[in-house]
Amino acid sequence: IAVAGDGSVWWAEDEADHMVRIDPATGKTDAYKIPYEGRAFPRRMNTDANGDLWVALWLAGKLMKIDHKTRQMTIYSPPSKTGGNYSVIVDKKNNYIWVSEHQVDKIAH
């Protein structure tokens, strides 16, 4: 679970490869399919200084950014091809996104 820059709350539906957003003011929820062919298996997430979300895609070995204003999802490839990306930590002061690559015992940014 993570809170975006607009105050909306997001969580991962890992078995369905969806991200879900709830507007706390209205209680309305929206589900968004992760734009990845195959299984992505989203895991931990965090918010950057801009209020955008970063999500580790464990099975896909990718990192995904969700623009909190447009809800556009962009997928990035970290250094290790099948790293098993698990958690995301954001250094908001220096604007670094760190991801733990669980299957290869590495940390990438």
DRENPA-3360 file (N, C-alpha, C; in nm, 2 decimals, always signed):
BEGIN
1 = IAVAGDGS = +0.09/-0.12/+0.00/+0.00/+0.00/+0.00/+0.09/+0.12/+0.00 ~ +0.05/+0.23/-0.07/+0.12/+0.35/-0.08/+0.02/+0.47/-0.10 ~ +0.06/+0.59/-0.05/-0.03/+0.70/-0.08/+0.04/+0.79/-0.18 ~ -0.03/+0.82/-0.29/+0.02/+0.90/-0.40/+0.02/+1.05/-0.36 ~ +0.08/+1.13/-0.45/+0.08/+1.28/-0.43/-0.05/+1.34/-0.42 ~ -0.16/+1.28/-0.48/-0.29/+1.34/-0.47/-0.37/+1.29/-0.36 ~ -0.31/+1.21/-0.27/-0.38/+1.16/-0.15/-0.45/+1.03/-0.18 ~ -0.45/+0.98/-0.30/-0.52/+0.85/-0.33/-0.43/+0.74/-0.27;
9 = VWWAEDEA = -0.49/+0.63/-0.24/-0.43/+0.51/-0.19/-0.42/+0.40/-0.29 ~ -0.30/+0.34/-0.31/-0.29/+0.24/-0.41/-0.24/+0.11/-0.34 ~ -0.28/+0.00/-0.40/-0.23/-0.13/-0.36/-0.22/-0.22/-0.48 ~ -0.14/-0.33/-0.46/-0.12/-0.43/-0.57/-0.21/-0.55/-0.55 ~ -0.27/-0.59/-0.66/-0.34/-0.72/-0.66/-0.24/-0.81/-0.73 ~ -0.15/-0.88/-0.65/-0.04/-0.95/-0.71/-0.08/-1.07/-0.79 ~ -0.18/-1.14/-0.75/-0.22/-1.26/-0.83/-0.30/-1.22/-0.96 ~ -0.35/-1.10/-0.97/-0.42/-1.06/-1.08/-0.34/-0.96/-1.17;
17 = DHMVRIDP = -0.22/-0.92/-1.13/-0.14/-0.83/-1.20/-0.22/-0.70/-1.23 ~ -0.28/-0.65/-1.13/-0.35/-0.52/-1.13/-0.30/-0.43/-1.02 ~ -0.32/-0.30/-1.04/-0.30/-0.20/-0.94/-0.43/-0.14/-0.91 ~ -0.47/-0.12/-0.79/-0.60/-0.06/-0.75/-0.58/+0.07/-0.68 ~ -0.66/+0.17/-0.72/-0.65/+0.30/-0.66/-0.79/+0.33/-0.59 ~ -0.78/+0.39/-0.47/-0.90/+0.43/-0.41/-0.89/+0.58/-0.37 ~ -1.00/+0.65/-0.40/-1.01/+0.79/-0.36/-1.07/+0.80/-0.23 ~ -0.99/+0.84/-0.12/-1.04/+0.83/+0.01/-1.16/+0.93/+0.04;
25 = ATGKTDAY = -1.17/+1.03/-0.05/-1.28/+1.13/-0.03/-1.42/+1.07/-0.07 ~ -1.41/+0.98/-0.18/-1.54/+0.93/-0.23/-1.56/+0.78/-0.21 ~ -1.45/+0.71/-0.18/-1.45/+0.57/-0.16/-1.45/+0.49/-0.29 ~ -1.44/+0.56/-0.40/-1.44/+0.50/-0.54/-1.31/+0.43/-0.56 ~ -1.32/+0.31/-0.62/-1.20/+0.24/-0.65/-1.19/+0.21/-0.80 ~ -1.07/+0.21/-0.85/-1.04/+0.18/-0.99/-0.93/+0.08/-1.00 ~ -0.94/-0.02/-1.09/-0.83/-0.12/-1.11/-0.77/-0.09/-1.24 ~ -0.64/-0.11/-1.25/-0.56/-0.08/-1.37/-0.47/-0.21/-1.39;
33 = KIPYEGRA = -0.48/-0.26/-1.51/-0.40/-0.38/-1.56/-0.26/-0.33/-1.58 ~ -0.16/-0.40/-1.52/-0.02/-0.37/-1.54/+0.01/-0.40/-1.69 ~ +0.07/-0.31/-1.76/+0.10/-0.32/-1.90/+0.23/-0.41/-1.93 ~ +0.21/-0.54/-1.90/+0.33/-0.63/-1.91/+0.27/-0.76/-1.97 ~ +0.33/-0.81/-2.07/+0.29/-0.94/-2.13/+0.35/-1.05/-2.04 ~ +0.27/-1.14/-1.99/+0.31/-1.24/-1.90/+0.28/-1.20/-1.76 ~ +0.33/-1.27/-1.66/+0.30/-1.24/-1.52/+0.40/-1.14/-1.47 ~ +0.35/-1.04/-1.40/+0.43/-0.93/-1.34/+0.46/-0.96/-1.20;
41 = FPRRMNTD = +0.35/-0.99/-1.12/+0.35/-1.02/-0.98/+0.41/-0.90/-0.90 ~ +0.33/-0.79/-0.89/+0.37/-0.67/-0.82/+0.39/-0.70/-0.67 ~ +0.49/-0.64/-0.62/+0.52/-0.66/-0.47/+0.52/-0.52/-0.40 ~ +0.63/-0.48/-0.34/+0.63/-0.36/-0.26/+0.64/-0.24/-0.35 ~ +0.59/-0.12/-0.29/+0.59/+0.00/-0.36/+0.63/+0.12/-0.27 ~ +0.65/+0.23/-0.33/+0.69/+0.35/-0.25/+0.66/+0.47/-0.34 ~ +0.66/+0.59/-0.28/+0.62/+0.72/-0.35/+0.75/+0.80/-0.36 ~ +0.77/+0.87/-0.47/+0.88/+0.96/-0.49/+0.85/+1.10/-0.45;
49 = ANGDLWVA = +0.94/+1.19/-0.46/+0.92/+1.33/-0.42/+0.81/+1.40/-0.50 ~ +0.79/+1.35/-0.62/+0.68/+1.41/-0.70/+0.54/+1.36/-0.67 ~ +0.54/+1.25/-0.59/+0.41/+1.19/-0.55/+0.38/+1.07/-0.64 ~ +0.47/+1.04/-0.73/+0.45/+0.92/-0.82/+0.48/+0.79/-0.75 ~ +0.42/+0.68/-0.79/+0.45/+0.55/-0.73/+0.55/+0.47/-0.81 ~ +0.63/+0.40/-0.73/+0.72/+0.30/-0.79/+0.69/+0.17/-0.73 ~ +0.68/+0.07/-0.82/+0.64/-0.07/-0.78/+0.74/-0.17/-0.84 ~ +0.78/-0.26/-0.75/+0.86/-0.37/-0.79/+0.78/-0.48/-0.85;
57 = LWLAGKLM = +0.82/-0.53/-0.97/+0.74/-0.64/-1.04/+0.83/-0.76/-1.03 ~ +0.80/-0.84/-0.93/+0.89/-0.95/-0.89/+0.91/-1.06/-1.00 ~ +0.81/-1.11/-1.05/+0.82/-1.22/-1.15/+0.87/-1.16/-1.28 ~ +0.83/-1.04/-1.32/+0.88/-0.98/-1.44/+1.02/-0.94/-1.44 ~ +1.07/-0.91/-1.31/+1.21/-0.86/-1.30/+1.22/-0.71/-1.34 ~ +1.11/-0.64/-1.33/+1.10/-0.50/-1.37/+1.07/-0.41/-1.26 ~ +1.07/-0.28/-1.29/+1.04/-0.17/-1.20/+0.93/-0.09/-1.27 ~ +0.83/-0.05/-1.21/+0.72/+0.02/-1.27/+0.69/+0.16/-1.20;
65 = KIDHKTRQ = +0.68/+0.26/-1.28/+0.64/+0.39/-1.23/+0.50/+0.42/-1.27 ~ +0.42/+0.47/-1.17/+0.28/+0.51/-1.20/+0.28/+0.66/-1.18 ~ +0.25/+0.74/-1.28/+0.23/+0.88/-1.27/+0.10/+0.91/-1.20 ~ +0.10/+0.97/-1.08/-0.02/+0.98/-1.00/-0.12/+1.08/-1.06 ~ -0.08/+1.16/-1.15/-0.17/+1.26/-1.22/-0.24/+1.20/-1.34 ~ -0.17/+1.12/-1.42/-0.22/+1.06/-1.54/-0.26/+0.92/-1.53 ~ -0.20/+0.85/-1.42/-0.22/+0.71/-1.40/-0.15/+0.62/-1.50 ~ -0.06/+0.69/-1.58/+0.02/+0.61/-1.68/+0.12/+0.53/-1.61;
73 = MTIYSPPS = +0.13/+0.40/-1.66/+0.23/+0.31/-1.60/+0.35/+0.29/-1.70 ~ +0.47/+0.31/-1.65/+0.59/+0.30/-1.73/+0.68/+0.19/-1.67 ~ +0.72/+0.09/-1.75/+0.80/-0.02/-1.70/+0.95/+0.00/-1.74 ~ +1.03/-0.02/-1.64/+1.18/-0.01/-1.66/+1.25/-0.14/-1.63 ~ +1.36/-0.16/-1.69/+1.44/-0.28/-1.67/+1.56/-0.25/-1.59 ~ +1.57/-0.30/-1.47/+1.69/-0.28/-1.38/+1.81/-0.36/-1.44 ~ +1.93/-0.34/-1.38/+2.05/-0.41/-1.44/+2.04/-0.56/-1.45 ~ +1.98/-0.63/-1.35/+1.97/-0.77/-1.36/+1.85/-0.82/-1.43;
81 = KTGGNYSV = +1.86/-0.91/-1.53/+1.75/-0.95/-1.61/+1.64/-1.01/-1.54 ~ +1.67/-1.11/-1.45/+1.57/-1.17/-1.37/+1.60/-1.16/-1.22 ~ +1.60/-1.04/-1.18/+1.64/-1.01/-1.04/+1.54/-1.04/-0.93 ~ +1.42/-1.06/-0.97/+1.31/-1.08/-0.87/+1.30/-0.96/-0.78 ~ +1.27/-0.84/-0.85/+1.26/-0.72/-0.78/+1.15/-0.72/-0.67 ~ +1.18/-0.69/-0.55/+1.09/-0.71/-0.44/+1.04/-0.59/-0.37 ~ +1.14/-0.50/-0.33/+1.10/-0.38/-0.25/+1.16/-0.26/-0.32 ~ +1.09/-0.14/-0.30/+1.14/-0.02/-0.35/+1.16/+0.08/-0.24;
89 = IVDKKNNY = +1.27/+0.15/-0.24/+1.30/+0.25/-0.14/+1.33/+0.38/-0.22 ~ +1.28/+0.49/-0.18/+1.30/+0.62/-0.25/+1.38/+0.71/-0.16 ~ +1.49/+0.76/-0.22/+1.57/+0.87/-0.16/+1.51/+1.00/-0.22 ~ +1.42/+1.06/-0.15/+1.35/+1.18/-0.20/+1.45/+1.30/-0.20 ~ +1.55/+1.30/-0.12/+1.64/+1.42/-0.12/+1.73/+1.42/-0.25 ~ +1.78/+1.30/-0.29/+1.87/+1.29/-0.40/+1.80/+1.24/-0.53 ~ +1.67/+1.21/-0.52/+1.59/+1.16/-0.63/+1.64/+1.02/-0.69 ~ +1.68/+0.93/-0.60/+1.72/+0.80/-0.64/+1.61/+0.70/-0.60;
97 = IWVSEHQV = +1.58/+0.60/-0.69/+1.49/+0.50/-0.67/+1.58/+0.37/-0.65 ~ +1.57/+0.30/-0.54/+1.64/+0.18/-0.51/+1.55/+0.06/-0.51 ~ +1.59/-0.05/-0.57/+1.51/-0.17/-0.57/+1.60/-0.29/-0.53 ~ +1.54/-0.37/-0.44/+1.61/-0.49/-0.40/+1.58/-0.60/-0.51 ~ +1.69/-0.66/-0.56/+1.68/-0.77/-0.65/+1.70/-0.90/-0.58 ~ +1.59/-0.95/-0.53/+1.57/-1.06/-0.44/+1.64/-1.19/-0.49 ~ +1.63/-1.22/-0.61/+1.68/-1.35/-0.66/+1.83/-1.35/-0.70 ~ +1.89/-1.23/-0.70/+2.03/-1.23/-0.73/+2.11/-1.16/-0.62;
105 = DKIAH = +2.05/-1.13/-0.51/+2.11/-1.07/-0.39/+2.18/-0.94/-0.42 ~ +2.11/-0.85/-0.49/+2.17/-0.72/-0.52/+2.07/-0.61/-0.49 ~ +2.12/-0.49/-0.49/+2.04/-0.37/-0.48/+2.08/-0.28/-0.60 ~ +1.97/-0.23/-0.67/+2.00/-0.15/-0.79/+1.93/-0.01/-0.77 ~ +1.98/+0.08/-0.85/+1.91/+0.21/-0.86/+1.92/+0.26/-1.00;
% end
